[in-house]
């Protein structure tokens, strides 16, 4: 059981109640895997669970039983909670606890944010740990239940496109329903602040930054001519399409260098630069320093 959970979630420590006369009656079901993965888990005995540092976003919805959840050593007032990358989670569950655990990939959240903000975020959002008790969050939780119903009925397997759209609804809905560190920025920017063509173009850049992209590709995704796209970028974003794409890639390179510095990834400055299309290393270092105030090598040495 512990090995199965570690494979799908993350490595963790599991401590059973001292009463050895009660056997482990565990249940573990995978309902869906993808950008939004969903599992149902129960142990049948009192347990204490301590995962390591989280890589993605975890939402916990208690279906039965009772328990407590702590994040970074602080006990929450409700087990209806979420934790994100870099945080440490610990749980104590009663014997009759059955929980639905939803894992949302970090890159799915960041891509959705980039599409809404028009630029790659500086890092993953930090959500409030306890899910809000209001109508918006209630509607989002009902959406999760609908996603589970689709999984149970086999619709997710039969309709990968439908699954992808459902996942996007859940990701964007979470960004709107649950307060987080980018909430004010989203409110200031607004969904309709950019013309729809520019929203499509910036979303395309965020989702395809790892691929070779030309202005013609961005214009096709935006459903406008290249000339109109350039004019839109000048008017509304005070930049050009290719300059915007370079900044998106630079922000992604910055993210990767921070991950290496923190020990969450491995690689060199050259590896990261080439990954995001910066073939002239001197120019990459100069541009990076202009944007972030330090060189790429200094970013790698920040944890030393």
C-alpha positions in Angstrom: 0.0 0.0 0.0 2.7 2.5 1.0 4.6 1.7 -2.2 1.5 2.3 -4.4 0.8 5.6 -2.7 4.4 6.7 -3.0 4.4 5.8 -6.7 1.3 8.0 -7.5 1.9 10.7 -4.9 5.3 11.3 -3.3 7.5 9.5 -0.9 6.2 9.6 2.6 6.4 8.2 6.1 3.5 6.1 7.4 2.9 5.3 11.1 0.1 3.0 12.2 -1.7 3.2 15.6 0.0 1.2 18.4 -2.8 -1.3 18.6 -1.4 -4.2 16.5 -4.6 -6.2 17.0 -6.2 -4.1 14.3 -5.2 -5.1 10.9 -4.5 -2.8 8.0 -7.7 -2.6 5.9 -6.4 -0.2 3.2 -8.2 1.0 0.1 -6.7 2.9 -2.8 -8.3 3.8 -6.1 -6.9 5.8 -8.9 -9.8 7.6 -10.7 -7.9 9.7 -13.2 -4.3 10.6 -14.1 -3.4 13.6 -16.1 -2.9 17.3 -15.5 -5.5 16.8 -12.8 -5.2 13.4 -11.1 -7.7 12.0 -8.6 -7.4 9.3 -6.1 -9.5 7.9 -3.2 -7.6 6.5 -0.2 -8.3 5.1 3.2 -6.3 2.9 5.6 -8.9 1.3 7.9 -6.8 2.1 10.9 -5.6 5.3 12.6 -2.5 6.5 10.7 -0.1 9.4 10.7 1.2 10.3 7.2 4.2 12.6 6.6 5.0 13.2 2.9 8.2 14.9 1.9 8.4 18.3 0.3 5.6 18.5 -2.3 6.3 18.9 -6.0 2.8 19.7 -7.2 -0.5 21.0 -5.8 -2.5 18.7 -3.5 -6.2 19.2 -2.7 -7.7 17.0 0.1 -11.4 16.4 0.3 -12.6 14.2 3.2 -15.4 11.9 2.1 -15.8 10.0 5.4 -14.2 9.9 8.9 -12.2 12.6 10.5 -8.7 13.8 10.7 -6.3 16.7 11.0 -4.0 18.3 8.5 -0.9 20.4 9.1 1.1 22.4 6.6 4.7 23.4 7.4 4.0 22.5 11.1 0.8 24.6 11.4 -2.4 22.6 12.1 -5.3 23.7 9.9 -8.8 24.3 11.2 -10.2 22.0 8.5 -8.9 19.0 6.6 -10.5 20.4 3.5 -7.3 21.8 2.4 -4.6 22.3 -0.2 -0.8 22.5 -0.2 1.6 23.3 -2.9 5.2 23.0 -4.2 7.8 23.4 -1.5 5.4 22.9 1.4 5.5 20.0 3.9 2.3 18.2 4.7 1.4 16.0 7.6 -1.9 14.2 8.3 -3.5 12.2 11.1 -6.5 10.1 9.9 -9.1 8.2 11.9 -9.7 4.5 11.1 -12.9 5.3 9.1 -11.4 8.1 7.0 -11.8 8.0 3.3 -10.3 10.9 1.5 -10.3 12.1 -2.1 -6.9 13.5 -3.0 -6.6 15.6 -6.2 -3.1 16.4 -7.5 -2.8 19.2 -10.0 0.4 19.4 -11.9 2.5 22.6 -11.2 3.0 23.2 -14.9 -0.8 23.2 -15.5 -1.3 25.9 -12.9 1.6 28.0 -14.2 0.5 27.7 -17.8 -3.0 28.8 -16.9 -1.6 31.8 -14.9 0.6 32.7 -17.8 -2.3 32.7 -20.2 -4.3 35.0 -17.8 -1.4 37.3 -16.9 0.2 37.6 -20.4 3.5 36.5 -18.9 5.1 33.6 -17.2 4.6 33.9 -13.4 7.7 34.4 -11.2 6.9 31.1 -9.5 4.0 28.9 -8.5 1.2 30.6 -6.7 0.8 30.0 -2.9 -2.8 29.2 -2.1 -4.5 29.7 1.2 -4.2 26.4 2.9 -7.9 25.9 3.9 -10.4 25.8 1.1 -12.7 28.8 1.3 -16.2 28.3 2.7 -18.2 30.1 0.0 -20.3 29.6 -3.0 -17.5 29.7 -5.5 -15.4 27.0 -3.8 -18.6 24.9 -3.3 -19.2 25.1 -7.0 -15.6 24.1 -7.7 -15.9 21.1 -5.3 -19.1 20.0 -7.1 -17.0 20.3 -10.3 -14.5 17.8 -8.8 -17.4 15.5 -8.0 -18.5 15.7 -11.6 -15.0 14.9 -12.7 -15.1 11.8 -10.5 -18.4 10.8 -12.0 -16.9 11.1 -15.5 -14.0 8.9 -14.4 -16.3 6.3 -12.8 -18.4 6.2 -16.0 -15.4 5.7 -18.2 -16.0 9.0 -20.1 -12.5 10.3 -19.4 -10.9 7.3 -21.0 -13.3 7.4 -24.0 -13.0 11.2 -24.5 -9.4 12.4 -23.9 -10.4 15.8 -25.5 -13.2 16.1 -23.0 -10.9 15.2 -20.2 -8.5 18.0 -21.3 -11.3 20.6 -21.3 -12.6 19.4 -17.9 -9.1 19.7 -16.5 -8.8 23.3 -17.8 -12.2 24.2 -16.2 -10.9 22.8 -12.8 -7.5 24.6 -13.1 -8.9 28.0 -14.0 -11.8 27.6 -11.6 -9.4 27.0 -8.8 -7.4 30.1 -9.7 -10.7 32.1 -9.4 -12.3 30.4 -6.4 -9.4 29.9 -4.0 -7.4 33.0 -2.8 -3.7 32.8 -3.7 -0.6 35.0 -4.1 -1.5 36.1 -7.7 -5.2 36.8 -7.0 -4.7 40.6 -7.0 -2.7 40.5 -10.2 -5.4 38.5 -11.9 -8.1 40.9 -10.6 -6.0 43.9 -11.8 -5.3 42.3 -15.2 -8.9 41.0 -15.7 -9.9 38.3 -18.1 -11.1 40.9 -20.7 -8.3 43.4 -20.4 -6.5 42.1 -23.6 -8.3 41.5 -26.9 -9.1 37.9 -27.4 -6.6 37.5 -30.1 -3.8 38.6 -27.8 -5.0 36.3 -25.1 -4.8 33.4 -27.6 -1.3 34.5 -28.7 0.1 34.8 -25.2 -1.5 31.5 -24.1 0.1 29.9 -27.2 3.5 31.2 -26.2 3.2 29.9 -22.7 2.1 26.5 -23.8 4.6 26.1 -26.7 7.6 28.0 -25.5 9.7 24.8 -25.6 9.0 24.5 -29.4 10.3 26.5 -32.4 7.8 29.3 -32.8 7.6 32.0 -35.4 5.3 35.1 -35.6 3.3 33.2 -38.2 2.6 30.4 -35.7 1.5 32.9 -33.1 -0.7 34.7 -35.6 -2.3 31.5 -36.6 -3.1 30.6 -33.0 -4.5 34.1 -32.5 -6.6 33.8 -35.7 -5.3 37.1 -37.0 -2.7 38.2 -39.6 0.9 38.7 -38.5 0.6 42.4 -39.2 -2.5 42.7 -36.9 -0.7 40.6 -34.2 2.3 42.9 -34.3 0.1 46.0 -34.0 -1.8 44.4 -31.1 1.3 43.7 -29.2 2.6 47.2 -29.7 -0.7 48.8 -28.7 -1.6 46.7 -25.7 1.7 45.2 -24.4 4.2 47.7 -25.6 6.4 45.0 -27.1 6.7 42.7 -30.1 5.5 39.1 -30.4 9.1 37.7 -30.5 10.2 39.9 -27.7 7.3 38.6 -25.6 8.3 35.0 -26.5 11.9 35.7 -25.5 10.8 37.0 -22.1 8.5 34.0 -21.6 11.5 31.7 -22.3 13.8 33.8 -20.1 11.4 33.5 -17.2 11.3 29.7 -17.8 15.1 29.6 -17.8 15.1 31.5 -14.5 12.6 29.0 -13.0 14.8 26.1 -14.1 18.0 27.7 -12.7 16.2 28.3 -9.3 15.1 24.6 -9.3 18.8 23.5 -9.9 20.0 25.9 -7.1 17.4 24.5 -4.7 18.4 20.9 -5.5 15.1 20.1 -7.2 16.8 19.6 -10.6 20.2 19.1 -12.1 22.0 20.8 -15.0 24.2 23.7 -16.0 23.7 27.2 -17.2 24.5 26.0 -20.7 21.9 23.2 -20.4 19.2 25.6 -19.4 20.1 28.3 -22.0 20.0 25.8 -24.8 16.8 24.2 -23.6 15.0 27.5 -24.0 16.6 28.5 -27.3 19.4 30.8 -26.1 22.3 29.7 -28.3 24.5 32.8 -27.7 25.5 32.3 -24.1 27.1 35.7 -23.6 24.0 37.5 -24.8 21.8 35.2 -22.6 23.9 36.1 -19.6 23.7 39.8 -20.3 19.9 39.7 -20.9 19.4 37.6 -17.8 21.4 40.0 -15.6 19.4 43.0 -17.0 16.1 41.3 -16.0 17.1 39.7 -12.7 20.0 41.7 -11.4 22.3 38.7 -11.2 24.0 36.4 -13.7 22.7 32.9 -14.4 25.8 31.5 -12.7 25.1 33.6 -9.6 21.6 32.2 -9.5 23.0 28.7 -9.5 25.3 29.5 -6.6 22.7 31.2 -4.5 22.2 28.1 -2.2 26.0 27.6 -1.8 
